[in-house]
Amino acid sequence: MNIIAVLKALSNEKRLKILQWLKEPKKNFTSSHCDVETDGVCVGLIEEKIGLSQSTVSQYLMLLQQAGLINTERRGQWTYCKRNEKTIKELIKSLEML
């Protein structure tokens, strides 16, 4: 884990909000074509909820993915996002040592 990349990814209020929403996907998103808990949250649902352009949301998700905070999976025309709890736990441990 690159702690600098992780902290940079978390330094934006909207990216942090996305990560918070993904912690409890059923509470924050509803989908008729997938189970947001099991499958992950479709990028389109994130775009809709956050109210930003597709390109901005894509950049935000790319930064979160590069930092290891989320995993994405493409299935057909849909891309699904889930939190990477392993990396988040590592981050918390690293910060506790500071």
DRENVOTOR-411973 format. One record per atom (N, C-alpha, C): residue in one letter; x, y, z. Coordinates in pm, whole numbers, plus 32768, in hexadecimal, padded with zeros to 4 digits. Example, Ala and Ser with C-alpha at 12.3 -4.5 7.8 and 13.67 -1.06 7.14 Angstrom:
BEGIN
A85277DC7830CA84CE7E3E830CA85287EB6830CS85057F1F82C4S85577F9682CAS850A80038313
***
This chain:
BEGIN
M80547F8A8000M800080008000M8059807D8000N803980D87FA8N807E81587FA2N802C81BC7FF1I805581D7806CI8006822C80C5I7FF382B9808EI805682EC8044I804A83728009I7FD983737FA2A7FD4830E7F4BA7F6A83057EE5A7EE182F67F27V7EDC82A97F92V7E5E82957FDAV7E2E83198017L7E88835F8059L7E6283DD8098L7E3B84468030K7E7F84477FBDK7E5984A47F51K7DCD84837F1FA7DB084027F10A7D2B83DA7EE0A7CBF84037F43L7CE084007FC3L7C7F8423802AL7C7684B98045S7CCC85078006S7CD285968022S7C6485E77FDDN7C0D85A47F94N7BA085E77F4EN7B1C85BE7F90E7ACB86207FB3E7A4D86067FFAE79F185A67FAFK79E885B67F2BK798D85617EDCK79C184D17ED5R7A4484BF7EC5R7A7C84387EC2R7A6883F37F49L7A7B843E7FB3L7A6584088039L79D383E1804BK797884328018K78E984168020K78C883957FD5I790183827F5FI78EB83077F12I7917828F7F63L798B82977F9FL79BF82297FF0L7963820D8068Q7930827680A4Q78D282658114Q7851822280E5W781D824B8073W77A2820D803EW77B7817A8022L782D81587FEDL784880CC7FC9L785780738045K786B80AF80B8K787480608133K77EE801C8151E778180628134E76FB802B814AE76AA803980C9P76C97FE78065P768A7FFB7FE2P75F27FED7FE2K75BC7F908031K752A7F7F8032K74E37FF7806EK7524803A80CBK74EA80B08109K74ED812880A9N7551812D8052N756781A37FFFN753F81957F6DF752D811B7F3CF750E81067EAEF74A3809A7E9ET745080AC7E38T73F180437E11T7400802B7D7CS73F87FAD7D58S74077F887CCBS73A57F1A7CA9S736C7F247C32S730F7EBC7C03S73587E4F7BB7H73D77E637B94H741D7DFF7B42H748D7DB57B8CC74A57DD77C0CC750D7D8F7C55C74F77D9D7CEBD753C7D4B7D38D753E7D557DC9D75B97DA87DEDV75A57E227E1AV76147E7D7E32V76727E4B7E9FE763F7DF97EFAE76937DC17F64E76F27D577F2DT76BD7CFE7EDBT770A7C8F7EA5T775A7CB57E29D77187CF77DCAD77557D167D49D77AA7D947D4AG778C7DEF7DA4G77CA7E727DA4G77687ED97D6EV77927F547D6FV773C7FC37D45V77647FED7CB8C77027FF57C61C7719801F7BD6C774780B17BD4V77A880CD7B80V77DE81567B74V776E81BA7B57G770E81937B07G769E81ED7AE7G765082197B62L764181BF7BC3L75FB81E27C3EL764B82477C90I76CF82377C8FI772782957CD6I771D831F7C94E772283217C0EE7717839F7BC4E769583E67BE6E762983997BE8E75A583D07C03E759F840D7C90K75D183C47CF1K75C983F07D7DK762284697D9AI7698846B7D61I76F684D77D80I76DD85557D2DG769B85447CBAG767685B77C68G76E885F97C1DL774E85AA7BFCL77BE85DF7BAEL77BE859E7B24S780D85D57ACAS7813859F7A43S785185137A42Q783484C979DAQ7868844179CBQ7900844279CBS793C84A37988S79CE84A6797FS7A0D84C47A07T79D0851D7A55T7A05853D7ADAT79FA84C47B36V798784827B34V7975840B7B88V79D7839D7B5ES79EC838C7ADES7A4B83287AAES7AD883467AE1Q7AFF83C47ADEQ7B8383EB7B11Q7B8D83D07BA7Y7B2483F27BF0Y7B2383DB7C80Y7B2F83477CA0L7AE382F57C59L7AE782657C70L7B6E822A7C4AM7BAA82607BE0M7C2E82317BB6M7C95824E7C24L7C9082C37C5FL7CEC82E67CCCL7CD7828B7D46L7C5982717D68L7C3C82187DD8L7C6C818B7DBBQ7C5D815F7D3FQ7C8B80D97D18Q7D2380D17D19Q7D6681367CE2Q7DF981367CDFQ7E3381377D6CA7DED81777DC9A7E19817A7E54A7DFA80F77E9CG7DAD80A07E5AG7D8B801F7E95G7D1480237EF2L7CCB80937EF3L7C5A80A27F4FL7BDB80617F1CI7BCF80537E97I7B5D800D7E5EI7B8D7FAA7DF4N7B377F497DDAN7B4C7EEC7D6BN7ADB7F037D09T7AFA7EFB7C8AT7A937F077C24T7A927E897BCFE7A1C7E697B9FE7A0C7DF47B48E79AE7E197AD7R79DC7E017A5FR798A7E1F79E9R79407D9F79C0R78BC7DAD79B1R78687D3F797FR780E7D767913G782C7D517897G77DF7D877827G77F17E1D7820Q77827E66781CQ77897EF87813Q77927F3B789CW778E7EEE7907W778D7F26798EW78147F1479D4T78377F767A25T78AC7F6B7A7BT787B7F7A7B0AY78A57F1C7B5FY78787F187BEBY78EC7F367C48C78CE7F7C7CB3C79357FA67D14C79157F6F7D9EK797F7F447DE2K79767F177E6DK79ED7F4F7EB8R79DC7F647F3AR7A4D7F8D7F8ER7AAF7F197F9CN7B2E7F3A7FA6N7B957ED87FC1N7BB37EE08057E7B6C7E9080A3E7B767E988135E7C027E758168K7C487E20811FK7CD07DFB8149K7D2B7E76814BT7D297EC380E0T7D7B7F3C80D9T7D507FA28142I7CCF7FAF8157I7C9E800F81B9I7CCD7FE88245K7CCB7F698264K7CFD7F3B82E6K7D937F5482F4E7DDE7F3E8288E7E6E7F5A8289E7E887FEF82A0L7E3780448261L7E4580D48272L7E2F80FA8305I7DC780C48340I7DA880E483CCI7E1C80B98426K7E548042840DK7EC68015845BK7F3E8072844AS7F57809A83D0S7FC880F483B4S7FB7817A83FAL7F3F81AC83FBL7F25822D843BL7F2F822484D4E7F0C81B08509E7F18819D859AE7FA881A085C8M8005817D856FM8092817C8592M80D282068590L808C82678559L80C482EF8551L80BE833585D7
***
